Amino acid sequence: MDKLSIRCFIFLVLTSFVTIVSCLSATTDYREVEDEHEFSYEWNQENGPAKWGKLRPEWKMCGKGEMQSPIDLMNKRVRLVTHFKKLTRDYKPCNATLKNRGHDMMLKFGEEGSGSIKVNGTEYKLLQLHWHSPSEHTINGRRFALELHMVHENINGSLAVVTVLYKIGRPDSFLGLVRTVTKNQVRLLRVAVHDNSDTNARPVQPTNKRVDESEFSYELNKENGPAKWGKLKPEWKMCGKGEMQSPIDLMNKRVKLVSHLGKLTRNYKPSNATLKNRGHDMMLKFGEEGSAGSTKINGTEYKLLQLHWHSPSEHTINGRRFALELHMVHESKNGSMAVVTVLYKIGKPDSFLGLLEHKLAAITDQNDAKKNVVMIDPSKINIESRNYYRYIGSLTTPPCTQNVTWTIIRTTRTVTERQVNLLRVAVHDDSNSNARPIQPTNKREIHLYRPKSS
């Protein structure tokens, strides 16, 4: 097996990939299905690709997911990098079973193991191989004759897929016992399946605005530091040109006292959640959309999607920076964003972070940090306060999308130094900060809500 050369067209996917994975929620199994007869690759079928997300509840991400595969690897979207480590492989001979799963041929390796690959220092064991024809991934719109998926898994259950694309040419030595493959070899893989289809390639999925946080830095002297974010990608231009950027300094002389905004109404509830290391911060992402409840702002309901932390704080009050800042990220049904923010100073432990401490301590790998933390109740976050700041800003990480409604709780909470350090150490991005520098307020209004005294 280790004679297999994979120098060309290698693609690594470290999240929910593997084409027809059960397309991940926090509570469902993400392995590929063993019997593929339940779905079809024919567009005109009731169980075709456009309908996969409706066939089973646990397949819903096939229809709703925003990080789906395959994608078109367009030059204009690709960024050249040099910081990834060399792909190291340690494969070995192993007993294997060739199985027809209904739409593809799978070579499944035995329990003794067929070796592994290392990605960013993490070992992923090879589980199985399977083929798609024509290729699922495309390069600048070009589809290839065949695509091999080498499916790996690490001890935490995260997946990595190494992919090889083939064009028609000489026989592939592994298939005969790439880079080129004969028409007969491609045909043989299809005929062996005999599902009456000419393809088992899922259509190309939208790339959307996927952001790998390793692509940018918080170090001011780096080429990918905050001052340069707007130049790293065309779709990140607002980071440099936007006039409604966040965070800002909430200065008393700029703040206008108001009483018309109304009390912050919240309806949060327990939900399954996953704790993930995104490269520069720790994110607690909730399961099904809306399962963690919502908040109402100016009569509009915003559903809670995720939480993450920045240290030190990104927002400041009269120039004062705090030890930690929590962002509770919400979205309305029309796609508008709202962030509720809590600032922390050093003091007594934060009870909500206390629930996560053992999970944070267990996360060690920057690119593979993901823990299912089961049920989390966001209503346990202490944000009770009569007063809050309100202004219109942006996301504080690329792509720095504007028109985000910010609500910063006026009352500062407490957190221990250990809890702050645990959030930074778990990320271990070699930086002491993941706080974006203060942005110009420009002519924006900043309101401080204070209810009328009765």
C-alpha positions in Angstrom: 0.0 0.0 0.0 2.8 2.5 0.8 3.8 2.4 -2.9 0.7 4.4 -3.7 1.9 7.8 -4.7 -0.4 10.7 -3.8 1.7 13.7 -4.7 -0.8 15.1 -7.1 -4.3 16.5 -6.3 -4.4 15.8 -2.5 -7.2 17.2 -0.6 -7.5 17.0 3.2 -10.8 17.5 4.9 -10.8 17.6 8.7 -14.5 18.2 9.4 -17.7 16.6 8.1 -16.6 15.5 4.6 -16.8 12.0 3.1 -19.5 12.9 0.6 -22.5 11.0 1.9 -21.6 11.0 5.5 -24.7 11.0 7.6 -23.9 14.7 7.4 -23.3 15.5 11.1 -25.3 16.9 13.9 -23.9 16.9 17.4 -25.9 13.7 18.2 -25.7 11.6 15.1 -23.1 9.2 13.8 -21.0 10.7 11.1 -19.7 7.5 9.5 -20.7 6.7 5.9 -23.6 4.4 5.5 -22.8 0.8 4.8 -25.8 0.2 2.5 -26.2 2.9 -0.1 -29.4 1.6 -1.6 -31.5 4.2 0.3 -30.3 7.1 -1.8 -29.6 7.7 -5.5 -27.3 9.8 -7.6 -30.0 10.3 -10.2 -31.4 13.9 -10.2 -34.9 12.9 -11.2 -35.3 10.4 -8.5 -37.2 11.0 -5.2 -34.1 9.9 -3.3 -31.7 11.9 -5.5 -28.9 14.3 -4.3 -31.3 17.3 -3.9 -33.5 15.2 -1.6 -30.9 13.5 0.6 -31.4 15.9 3.4 -35.1 14.9 3.7 -34.7 11.1 3.5 -33.7 10.7 7.2 -33.6 13.1 10.1 -29.9 12.3 10.7 -29.2 13.2 7.0 -30.6 16.7 7.3 -27.1 18.4 7.0 -27.0 17.1 3.4 -29.6 19.7 2.7 -28.9 22.4 5.3 -25.1 22.2 5.9 -23.0 25.1 4.8 -19.7 23.2 4.8 -20.6 20.4 2.4 -18.4 18.5 -0.1 -17.4 18.2 -2.8 -16.5 21.7 -4.0 -14.9 23.2 -7.1 -11.3 24.1 -6.3 -11.1 27.4 -8.2 -7.8 29.2 -8.5 -9.4 32.5 -7.4 -10.6 30.9 -4.2 -7.4 29.0 -3.4 -4.7 30.5 -1.2 -1.1 29.3 -1.4 0.4 28.5 2.1 3.6 27.0 3.3 2.8 26.4 7.0 1.2 23.0 6.6 3.5 20.1 7.5 4.5 17.5 5.0 2.0 14.7 4.6 3.5 11.8 6.4 2.2 8.2 5.7 2.8 4.9 7.4 0.7 2.4 5.6 1.2 -1.4 5.8 -0.2 -4.6 4.3 -3.5 -5.6 5.9 -6.4 -8.1 5.2 -9.2 -6.3 3.4 -12.7 -7.0 2.1 -14.0 -5.6 -1.2 -17.7 -4.7 -0.8 -20.4 -3.5 -3.1 -22.3 -0.9 -1.1 -24.9 -0.2 -3.7 -23.4 2.8 -5.4 -19.6 2.3 -5.0 -17.0 -0.4 -4.4 -15.4 -0.1 -0.9 -12.2 -1.8 0.2 -12.5 -2.1 4.0 -9.4 -3.0 6.0 -9.4 -5.5 8.9 -9.1 -4.8 12.6 -5.3 -5.4 12.6 -5.0 -2.0 10.9 -3.6 -0.8 7.6 -1.5 2.0 9.0 -2.1 5.7 9.3 -1.3 9.2 8.1 -0.3 12.2 10.2 -2.0 15.6 9.6 -0.6 18.5 11.7 0.9 16.1 14.2 -2.4 14.1 14.7 -2.5 10.4 13.7 -5.5 9.3 11.6 -5.9 5.5 10.9 -6.9 4.3 7.5 -10.3 2.6 7.6 -11.3 2.1 4.0 -11.0 3.2 0.4 -13.7 3.8 -2.2 -14.0 5.3 -5.7 -16.3 7.8 -7.4 -16.7 8.2 -11.1 -16.5 10.7 -12.5 -14.7 12.7 -9.9 -16.7 14.5 -7.3 -14.2 17.4 -6.7 -13.4 19.6 -9.7 -10.5 21.9 -10.4 -11.5 25.2 -12.1 -14.7 23.4 -13.2 -12.9 20.5 -14.7 -14.2 17.0 -13.7 -11.9 14.0 -13.9 -12.4 10.4 -14.8 -12.2 8.9 -11.3 -11.7 10.0 -7.6 -10.3 7.8 -4.8 -11.2 8.5 -1.2 -8.9 7.2 1.5 -11.0 7.6 4.7 -9.1 7.9 8.0 -10.2 8.5 11.6 -8.4 9.6 14.7 -8.9 8.5 18.3 -11.3 11.4 18.9 -13.5 10.2 16.0 -12.7 13.1 13.6 -12.3 12.2 10.0 -9.6 13.0 7.4 -9.9 12.1 3.7 -7.0 11.9 1.3 -8.2 12.2 -2.2 -6.6 11.3 -5.5 -7.9 12.4 -8.9 -7.4 10.3 -12.0 -7.5 11.1 -15.7 -7.7 8.5 -18.6 -4.2 7.2 -19.5 -2.1 4.2 -18.5 -3.4 1.6 -16.1 -3.3 2.4 -12.4 -0.9 -0.1 -10.7 -3.0 -0.3 -7.5 -6.2 -1.0 -9.4 -4.4 -3.5 -11.6 -2.6 -5.8 -8.9 -2.9 8.4 -9.9 -2.8 9.5 -11.6 -3.9 7.8 -14.7 -6.4 5.0 -15.1 -7.8 3.1 -18.1 -11.4 3.4 -19.3 -11.7 -0.3 -18.6 -10.7 0.2 -15.0 -13.3 3.0 -14.5 -16.0 0.9 -16.3 -15.1 -2.1 -14.1 -15.7 -0.2 -10.9 -19.1 1.0 -12.2 -20.2 -2.4 -13.7 -19.4 -4.2 -10.4 -21.8 -2.0 -8.6 -24.6 -2.5 -11.2 -26.9 0.2 -9.8 -28.1 1.2 -13.3 -26.4 4.6 -12.9 -23.6 6.1 -14.9 -22.3 8.0 -11.9 -21.8 8.0 -8.2 -20.5 11.5 -8.0 -22.4 14.0 -5.8 -22.8 17.4 -7.4 -20.4 20.2 -6.5 -21.6 22.0 -3.3 -21.4 25.8 -2.6 -18.1 26.9 -1.0 -20.0 29.6 0.9 -17.8 31.7 3.3 -15.8 29.0 4.9 -13.0 30.5 7.0 -10.1 28.6 8.4 -8.9 30.7 11.2 -5.3 29.6 10.6 -5.5 31.8 7.5 -5.3 35.0 9.7 -3.4 36.1 12.7 -3.9 38.5 15.6 -0.2 39.3 15.6 0.2 43.0 14.6 3.6 42.4 12.9 2.5 39.5 10.8 1.7 39.6 7.1 -1.7 38.1 7.9 -2.3 40.3 11.0 -5.3 42.5 11.7 -4.2 45.4 9.6 -3.9 43.1 6.6 -7.1 41.0 6.9 -8.9 43.1 4.3 -6.2 42.2 1.7 -5.9 38.5 2.3 -9.0 37.6 0.3 -11.4 39.6 -1.9 -14.4 38.6 0.2 -12.6 39.9 3.4 -12.3 43.4 2.0 -14.7 44.9 4.5 -12.1 44.2 7.3 -10.1 47.0 5.7 -12.7 49.2 4.1 -15.7 48.9 6.2 -16.8 52.0 8.2 -19.0 50.1 10.7 -16.4 47.7 12.0 -16.2 46.1 15.5 -14.9 46.2 18.2 -15.1 49.8 19.4 -14.3 51.7 22.5 -17.6 52.6 24.4 -16.6 56.1 25.6 -19.0 57.9 27.9 -18.7 61.1 25.7 -20.0 59.1 22.7 -22.7 57.2 24.5 -26.3 58.4 24.5 -28.6 57.3 27.3 -32.0 55.9 26.1 -34.9 54.2 27.7 -36.9 53.1 24.6 -34.9 49.9 23.6 -36.7 47.8 26.2 -35.5 45.0 28.4 -33.4 42.3 26.8 -35.8 39.3 26.5 -34.2 35.8 26.3 -35.7 32.4 25.9 -32.7 30.0 26.0 -33.0 26.3 26.6 -30.8 23.2 27.0 -29.4 21.9 23.7 -26.8 19.4 22.5 -23.6 21.2 21.7 -20.0 20.7 20.4 -16.9 22.4 21.8 -14.6 23.2 18.9 -11.1 24.8 18.6 -11.3 27.0 15.5 -7.7 27.9 15.5 -7.8 31.2 17.4 -10.8 30.7 19.7 -12.9 28.1 21.4 -16.5 27.8 20.0 -19.4 26.1 21.6 -21.7 25.3 18.7 -25.3 24.2 19.4 -27.0 21.4 17.5 -30.1 21.9 15.4 -30.8 25.4 14.3 -32.7 27.2 17.0 -32.5 24.3 19.5 -30.7 26.5 22.1 -33.5 29.1 22.1 -33.4 32.8 21.1 -33.4 36.4 22.1 -35.7 39.2 20.9 -34.3 42.5 19.7 -36.7 45.3 18.6 -39.4 42.6 18.2 -37.3 40.4 15.9 -36.4 36.9 17.1 -32.7 35.9 16.8 -31.8 32.2 17.3 -28.7 31.4 19.3 -26.1 29.6 17.0 -22.9 29.5 19.0 -20.7 31.0 21.7 -17.0 31.9 21.7 -14.5 33.8 23.8 -11.9 36.4 23.3 -9.1 37.3 25.7 -8.4 40.0 26.5 -11.7 41.6 25.7 -12.2 43.1 22.2 -14.6 45.9 23.3 -13.3 48.5 25.8 -15.2 50.9 28.1 -13.6 54.3 28.3 -10.3 52.7 27.1 -10.4 50.0 29.7 -9.8 46.5 28.4 -11.2 43.5 30.4 -9.8 40.0 31.0 -12.3 38.1 28.8 -15.2 38.7 26.4 -18.0 36.2 25.6 -19.8 36.5 22.2 -23.2 34.9 21.9 -23.9 34.8 18.2 -27.5 34.8 17.0 -29.2 34.9 13.6 -32.7 35.9 12.5 -34.7 34.0 9.9 -33.7 36.6 7.3 -30.0 36.1 8.0 -29.3 39.2 10.1 -26.8 38.7 12.9 -27.0 39.8 16.5 -24.3 39.3 19.1 -24.9 39.5 22.9 -21.6 40.2 24.7 -20.5 39.8 28.3 -17.3 41.3 29.7 -15.4 39.7 32.5 -12.8 40.9 35.1 -10.6 38.7 37.2 -12.3 37.5 40.4 -14.5 34.6 41.4 -15.0 31.6 39.0 -17.6 31.9 36.3 -20.1 29.1 36.9 -20.9 28.5 33.2 -17.2 28.1 32.2 -16.9 25.8 35.2 -19.2 23.4 33.4 -16.8 23.3 30.5 -13.4 23.2 32.2 -12.8 19.4 32.0 -13.7 19.5 28.3 -11.4 22.4 27.6 -8.6 20.6 29.4 -9.1 17.5 27.2 -8.6 19.5 23.9 -5.0 19.6 22.8 -4.8 19.6 19.0 -5.3 22.9 17.2 -6.8 21.5 14.0 -8.7 18.6 15.6 -10.2 19.9 18.7 -13.8 18.9 18.9 -15.7 17.5 21.9 -19.3 16.6 22.1 -20.3 18.2 25.4 -23.9 16.8 25.3 -26.5 19.0 26.9 -25.6 22.7 27.6 -28.1 25.2 29.0 -27.2 28.7 27.7 -29.7 30.2 30.2 -27.1 29.4 32.8 -24.9 32.3 31.4 -25.2 35.2 33.8 -26.2 38.1 31.7 -28.8 39.6 34.1 -28.5 43.3 33.9 -30.8 46.3 33.6 -28.4 48.2 31.4 -26.7 47.4 28.1 -24.9 49.1 25.3 -26.3 48.9 21.7 -24.7 49.8 18.4 -24.5 48.5 14.8 -21.1 47.0 13.9 -19.5 43.9 12.3 -18.2 40.5 13.0 -14.8 40.8 14.6 -13.2 38.1 12.5 -13.0 37.7 8.7 -15.0 38.3 6.6 -15.9 41.2 9.0 -19.5 41.3 7.8 -21.3 44.5 8.7 -24.8 45.4 10.0 -24.4 43.2 13.0 -26.5 44.3 16.0 -24.3 44.4 19.1 -25.6 44.3 22.7 -22.9 44.6 25.4 -24.1 43.9 28.9 -23.2 46.8 31.1 -22.6 44.8 34.3 -19.1 43.2 34.3 -18.9 39.5 35.5 -16.0 37.7 37.0 -13.8 34.9 35.9 -10.6 33.3 37.4 -7.2 33.7 35.8 -7.1 29.9 35.5 -10.3 29.9 33.4 -9.0 32.6 31.1 -5.7 30.7 30.7 -7.5 27.5 30.0 -9.3 29.1 27.1 -6.0 30.3 25.6 -4.0 27.2 26.3 -6.6 25.0 24.7 -6.3 26.9 21.5 -2.4 27.1 21.7 -2.0 29.2 18.6 1.2 30.7 20.1 -0.5 34.0 20.7 -1.4 35.7 24.0 -4.4 37.4 22.5 -7.3 36.7 20.1 -8.7 40.3 20.4 -9.0 42.4 17.3 -7.7 46.0 17.8 -10.3 48.7 18.4 -11.9 50.1 15.2 -12.9 53.7 14.5 -16.4 54.5 15.7 -16.9 57.0 12.8 -20.3 58.6 13.0 -22.2 55.7 14.6 -24.6 56.2 17.5 -23.9 54.2 20.7 -26.8 53.8 23.0 -26.8 52.8 26.7 -30.2 51.5 27.6 -31.3 52.4 31.1 -35.0 51.8 32.1 -37.0 54.7 33.4 -37.2 54.7 37.2 -40.6 53.8 38.4 
